[in-house]
């Protein structure tokens, strides 16, 4: 998959998360297997409502037979989301987020993991490790180069946005939250900072 397709899939996942958040539902992205997507290159989009999980969509690379049958470019990606199911899983009327008067602190991290490790697992560990100061997280690059990273490895680059509701964060506070996020990602997924 080219960097552009990886970026587009990551952007779509981010948009799905935004839609779910605005609907008042928690969206989980995990590895899936569902036709017409390519096995191993499909993400399952799940919402959690009232303690139960419900699949509301899929995203990823289409199976080569589907691509050939439809005359599409090689390694075409597609996404679907059942908006009615997403709305039903939500908690009612969407609430506008509060607007903070304090600035955001953005820090990027590039983590190297084994290729089979799903980006969603790395993101979940970063999100949990960063704690309450994390406002948002976004995957913005997936890079694969055996010469630079080692055979069977990939680099996942994330933008982490930190903000406190009651003060301007110091560099040390934002860096400590980032370091805690990276440490937990390393513990759970074997991720190491790309350097």
N, C-alpha and C positions, 0 to 999 in steps of 0.2 A: 504494500500500500504506500503510495507516495505521501510526502509530508503534507501536501495540499489536501488529500483525502482524509488523512489523519486529523488535520486541523478542522476540516468541515464536520467530521463525525464528532469531534470534541465540542465544536460550537453547537451542534445539534443537541448533544447531551446537556450542555449548559442551558440551552433554550428550554428543553424539556423540564429541567429542574426549576427554572424560573416560572414556567406555567404551573407546575405542581405547587410551588410555594405560594403563588398568587391565588390558587384555588384552595389553599389551606390543607394541602396533602403533602406528605413526605414521599419523595421519589427516591427509589433505590435503583441504581444501575448495576447489573451483574451479568456475568457470562450467561448466554442463552443458546438455545438450539431450536430453530424454528424455520420451516420453509417459507419463503424462497431464499433465505439467507444461507451463506456459506457456514458450515459447521466450524466452530472455533473462531469465527469472525462476526459473531452476532451478539449483540447486547440485548438483554431483556430489561424492559422498563417496568418497574413494579411500584405501586403505591401501597402505603401502609395506612389502614384506617380501622379504628376500633380494634387494634391488635391483630388484624387479619391482613394478609398480603393479597394483592390482586394485580395480575399482569395487565398493563394498559397499553403496551406497545413494544416494538422492537426496532433496532437500528443496527446497521453494519453493512458489510460487503455482501452483495448478492452472489448466489451460487453460480459458478461458471456455466452450468447448463442453462440456467435462466438467462444469464447475460447473452449467451449465444443464441438462444431461441428468440429473444426479443431484439437482437441486433444492437445491443448496447455496447459501449466501450468497455474494454477489459477492466475488471476490478471495480465495477460500478457500485456505489453505495446507495442505500435507500433507508428511509426511516418512516415509521408510522406511529401515531399516537391516537388512542381513542379518547377524544375530548369529553364525550358524554360520561365515560367511566371515570375519567379524572375529576370531573365536576361532582359526580356522585360520591366520590371518595373524600371530597373536601369537607371542610367544617362550616359550610354556609357562606355567608357574604364575605367576599375578600376584604381584608383589612389593609389599608395603605400602610407601608412601613413608616416608622418614625424617621424624621430627618434630623440628623445630628449636626450641631454647629461646630463639632470638632473635626479636625482633618484626619484623613485616612493615612495609614502607613502601609505602603505596598512593598513586599519583599518577594523576589522570585527565587525558586529553588529548582534545580535540575537534579533528578535522582536516577541512578542507574539500577535497573532490576533485570531479572531473567525475563526473556521474551514472553513466556507463558503467564507471567504475573499480570492480572487484569489491572488496568489503570484505575478502575473503580475501587479496588482494594487498597491501592496506594492512597487514593484520595480520601477514603474513609478513615484510614489511619492518620493522615495529616490533619483532617478535620477534627478528629477526637483529640489528638495530641496538642493541637494549637489552643484549645480551650475557648473560654468565653470571649476573648478579644478578637477571635476570627470573625470577620464580617462576611467574607466570601472567599471562594477558592475556584480557580479556573485553570484547566489544562489547556496550554496554548501551544505545545510542541511535543511531537513524538519523533525521536531521532534514532535511527538504526545504522550503525557503521561498525562492522566487526573489527576493522583495523584500529579504530579509536576506543571502542567500548569493550571489545572482547567478543568471542563467538557466542551466539545465543543470548546477547544482552541488548537492552534498549534503554534510551534515556527519555524520561518523562519530565517536562518542564511545567511548573505550576506557578501562577501568580497568586500570592496570598495577600489578602487585604485585611488589615487589623484596624480596629477603632474601639475606643472606649466611649461610653455614653456620657461620661461626667468629666472628662479631662483630655488633654492632648497627650498622646502616648509618647514616651521617650524612646529613643533608638534602642536603648537597652531592654525596655519592656517588649517591644516588637521583635527584637532579635531573640529574646528568651522564649517567646511564644513560638517563633519559627524553629528554634533549636529543639524545643520539646516536640513539635510536630514531626520534624525529621527523625528524631530519636525513636518515636513510636513507629513511624513508617519503617525504619530500619529493623526494629525488633519484630514487627509483624510480617514484613514482606521481603526482608533482606536488602532493602534499598540502601544505597550509599550515595552521598553527595558526589556529583560529577565534578571533577576538578581537573 
